[in-house]
Amino acid sequence: MIRFNRALRPFSVMSFDLDDTLYNNHPIIKAAVKAQQDYLSALPSYLEQGPKYWQQCRNEAVLQSPELADNVTKWRQHTLRLALSKLNLNADDIEHHANAAYNAFADARSKIVVSDDVLKLLDNLAQHFTLVAITNGNVEIERFNLHNKFSLVLQAGMHGKAKPHKTLFDKAAAYFDIPKSEILHIGDSLDTDVQGANNAGCQSVWLNDQGATYAYKGLADVEIANIHTLAHFIK
């Protein structure tokens, strides 16, 4: 299925969201959260705090430092140190356990295998367009099989404010010295991907395959139900 809500203008760059656009991130993030929780639960003083302790500390962390909302890596690392600091551990133990718990999360977070058919699609698109990744997530792309597929990778926090803010799109356009209208952004979220691209003056493709409810009521330029529909744009 492909639906054009607006006629596309010529574009030279295709930018991709990563999580839940090029692979199913749900089991990956679930496993990563479990790996972190398993590590922390081995600490008796942490386990005693109860099942809501992590979320309480996470909420507290972003209230203390609202800028963490744009950097999920720092938000998690800050929350780990905050949660452990409340357990009467010494400074060395706090640092050790915070790093070890985060590494448990990051190792599981990177156990992604993008399917061969998606890799082939990207290779085919790359013969006609410059490919870029623009993500709000904290996946370490160099640790799995998307590591050599993009000319530029921009991550929220590290390179600018999270989508739907337009910063990452601005940076992509400046990097390639092109008008933002020449970027066609593809993503699964209306709230972050489509709204962000629209805010920035880029063109947008909504991959509508999550069955989620979104707050944003604007339209993508194009709506698709399967990532392989992008082959339509290969001349």
C-alpha positions as CSV (number, residue, x, y, z in Angstrom):
1,M,0.0,0.0,0.0
2,I,1.2,3.5,-0.9
3,R,-0.8,6.6,-0.4
4,F,0.3,10.0,-1.5
5,N,-1.2,12.8,0.6
6,R,0.9,15.4,-1.2
7,A,2.9,15.3,-4.4
8,L,6.6,14.7,-3.6
9,R,9.2,17.3,-4.7
10,P,12.6,16.0,-6.0
11,F,14.8,14.7,-3.1
12,S,18.4,13.5,-3.0
13,V,18.6,12.3,0.6
14,M,16.5,9.6,2.3
15,S,16.7,9.7,6.1
16,F,15.6,6.8,8.2
17,D,14.4,6.4,11.7
18,L,16.0,3.1,13.1
19,D,13.9,1.5,15.9
20,D,10.7,-0.1,14.6
21,T,11.3,1.3,11.1
22,L,14.2,-0.9,9.9
23,Y,13.8,-3.7,12.4
24,N,11.4,-4.7,15.2
25,N,12.7,-3.1,18.3
26,H,10.1,-4.3,20.8
27,P,11.8,-7.6,21.7
28,I,15.2,-5.9,21.7
29,I,14.4,-3.2,24.2
30,K,12.5,-5.7,26.3
31,A,15.6,-7.9,26.5
32,A,17.8,-4.9,27.3
33,V,15.6,-3.7,30.1
34,K,15.5,-7.2,31.6
35,A,19.3,-7.5,31.4
36,Q,19.7,-4.3,33.3
37,Q,17.0,-5.3,35.8
38,D,18.6,-8.7,36.4
39,Y,21.9,-7.0,37.2
40,L,20.3,-4.6,39.6
41,S,18.1,-7.2,41.2
42,A,21.1,-9.1,42.3
43,L,21.8,-6.2,44.7
44,P,19.7,-6.9,47.8
45,S,19.4,-3.2,48.7
46,Y,18.1,-2.4,45.3
47,L,15.6,-5.2,45.2
48,E,14.2,-4.1,48.5
49,Q,13.0,-0.8,47.0
50,G,10.2,-2.5,45.1
51,P,9.1,-2.8,41.4
52,K,8.2,0.9,41.0
53,Y,11.6,2.2,42.2
54,W,13.2,2.5,38.7
55,Q,10.4,4.5,37.3
56,Q,10.3,6.7,40.3
57,C,14.0,7.5,40.0
58,R,13.7,7.9,36.2
59,N,10.9,10.5,36.7
60,E,13.0,12.3,39.4
61,A,16.1,12.4,37.2
62,V,14.3,14.2,34.4
63,L,12.6,16.6,36.8
64,Q,16.1,17.5,38.1
65,S,17.6,17.8,34.6
66,P,14.9,18.3,31.9
67,E,17.5,18.3,29.1
68,L,17.9,14.5,29.8
69,A,14.7,13.9,27.8
70,D,16.6,14.6,24.6
71,N,19.3,12.0,25.4
72,V,18.0,8.6,26.4
73,T,21.6,7.3,27.1
74,K,22.4,10.0,29.6
75,W,18.9,9.8,31.1
76,R,19.4,6.1,31.8
77,Q,23.0,6.6,33.1
78,H,21.8,9.4,35.3
79,T,18.9,7.4,36.6
80,L,21.2,4.5,37.5
81,R,23.5,6.7,39.5
82,L,20.5,8.4,41.2
83,A,18.9,5.1,42.1
84,L,22.1,3.6,43.5
85,S,23.0,6.8,45.4
86,K,19.9,6.3,47.5
87,L,21.1,2.8,48.7
88,N,23.9,4.0,51.0
89,L,26.6,2.6,48.8
90,N,30.0,4.2,48.7
91,A,31.0,6.3,45.6
92,D,33.1,3.6,44.1
93,D,30.4,1.0,44.4
94,I,27.8,3.4,42.9
95,E,30.1,4.0,39.9
96,H,30.9,0.3,39.5
97,H,27.3,-0.9,39.6
98,A,26.0,2.0,37.5
99,N,28.5,1.2,34.7
100,A,28.0,-2.6,34.9
101,A,24.2,-2.2,34.8
102,Y,24.4,0.1,31.9
103,N,26.7,-2.2,30.0
104,A,24.3,-5.1,30.6
105,F,21.6,-3.0,29.0
106,A,23.8,-1.8,26.1
107,D,25.1,-5.2,25.2
108,A,21.5,-6.6,25.0
109,R,20.4,-3.4,23.2
110,S,22.8,-4.0,20.4
111,K,21.9,-7.6,19.7
112,I,20.0,-6.6,16.5
113,V,20.1,-8.4,13.2
114,V,18.5,-6.5,10.4
115,S,17.0,-8.9,7.8
116,D,18.8,-9.5,4.5
117,D,15.9,-8.2,2.5
118,V,16.0,-4.8,4.3
119,L,19.7,-4.6,3.9
120,K,19.3,-5.3,0.1
121,L,16.6,-2.6,-0.1
122,L,19.0,-0.1,1.5
123,D,21.8,-1.1,-0.9
124,N,19.4,-0.6,-3.8
125,L,18.2,2.8,-2.5
126,A,21.8,3.9,-1.9
127,Q,22.5,3.6,-5.6
128,H,20.1,6.4,-6.2
129,F,20.0,8.5,-3.0
130,T,22.2,9.4,-0.1
131,L,21.1,7.5,3.0
132,V,21.1,9.0,6.5
133,A,19.9,7.7,9.9
134,I,18.2,10.1,12.3
135,T,17.2,8.5,15.5
136,N,16.0,9.4,19.0
137,G,17.2,6.1,20.3
138,N,20.5,5.0,21.9
139,V,21.3,2.0,19.8
140,E,25.0,1.7,18.9
141,I,24.8,1.2,15.2
142,E,28.4,0.2,14.8
143,R,27.7,-2.9,16.8
144,F,25.3,-4.5,14.4
145,N,24.7,-5.0,10.7
146,L,23.6,-1.5,9.8
147,H,27.0,0.0,10.6
148,N,28.1,0.7,7.0
149,K,24.7,1.5,5.4
150,F,24.5,5.3,6.0
151,S,26.6,8.3,5.0
152,L,25.6,10.1,8.2
153,V,24.1,8.9,11.5
154,L,22.6,11.6,13.8
155,Q,21.4,10.7,17.3
156,A,19.3,12.8,19.7
157,G,21.3,14.1,22.6
158,M,24.6,13.4,21.0
159,H,23.9,15.6,18.0
160,G,20.9,17.7,19.0
161,K,17.4,17.8,20.4
162,A,15.1,14.8,19.9
163,K,12.5,14.6,17.2
164,P,10.0,16.2,16.7
165,H,12.4,19.1,17.2
166,K,14.0,20.1,13.9
167,T,17.6,20.2,15.0
168,L,18.7,16.8,13.6
169,F,17.1,17.5,10.3
170,D,18.7,21.0,10.2
171,K,22.1,19.3,10.8
172,A,21.6,16.8,8.0
173,A,20.7,19.5,5.5
174,A,23.7,21.6,6.6
175,Y,26.1,18.6,6.4
176,F,25.2,17.9,2.8
177,D,24.6,21.6,1.9
178,I,21.1,21.0,0.6
179,P,17.7,22.5,1.1
180,K,15.7,20.6,3.8
181,S,13.1,19.9,1.2
182,E,15.5,17.6,-0.5
183,I,15.4,15.2,2.5
184,L,12.7,12.5,2.5
185,H,12.4,11.1,6.1
186,I,11.0,7.7,6.7
187,G,9.8,6.6,10.2
188,D,7.1,4.7,12.1
189,S,6.0,7.5,14.4
190,L,3.6,10.3,13.5
191,D,4.6,12.1,16.7
192,T,8.4,12.1,16.3
193,D,9.2,11.2,12.7
194,V,6.4,12.8,10.6
195,Q,5.9,15.8,12.9
196,G,9.7,16.4,13.1
197,A,10.2,16.2,9.3
198,N,7.2,18.4,8.7
199,N,8.4,20.9,11.4
200,A,11.8,21.1,9.7
201,G,10.5,21.6,6.1
202,C,11.6,18.1,5.0
203,Q,9.3,15.6,3.2
204,S,8.0,12.7,5.1
205,V,7.0,9.0,4.7
206,W,5.0,7.4,7.5
207,L,5.5,3.7,7.9
208,N,2.1,2.8,9.3
209,D,2.6,-0.7,10.7
210,Q,2.7,-0.3,14.5
211,G,-1.0,-0.1,15.3
212,A,-0.2,2.7,17.7
213,T,-2.2,5.8,18.6
214,Y,-0.5,9.2,18.1
215,A,-1.3,12.7,19.2
216,Y,0.0,14.4,16.0
217,K,-2.8,15.1,13.5
218,G,-0.7,16.3,10.6
219,L,-0.3,14.2,7.5
220,A,2.8,12.7,6.1
221,D,3.5,13.4,2.4
222,V,3.3,9.6,1.8
223,E,1.9,6.7,3.9
224,I,3.1,3.1,3.4
225,A,2.4,-0.1,5.3
226,N,5.6,-2.0,4.4
227,I,9.2,-0.7,4.3
228,H,9.7,-2.5,0.9
229,T,7.3,-0.1,-0.7
230,L,10.2,2.3,-0.8
231,A,11.5,0.5,-3.8
232,H,8.8,2.5,-5.6
233,F,11.1,5.4,-5.6
234,I,13.9,3.7,-7.4
235,K,13.9,5.0,-11.0
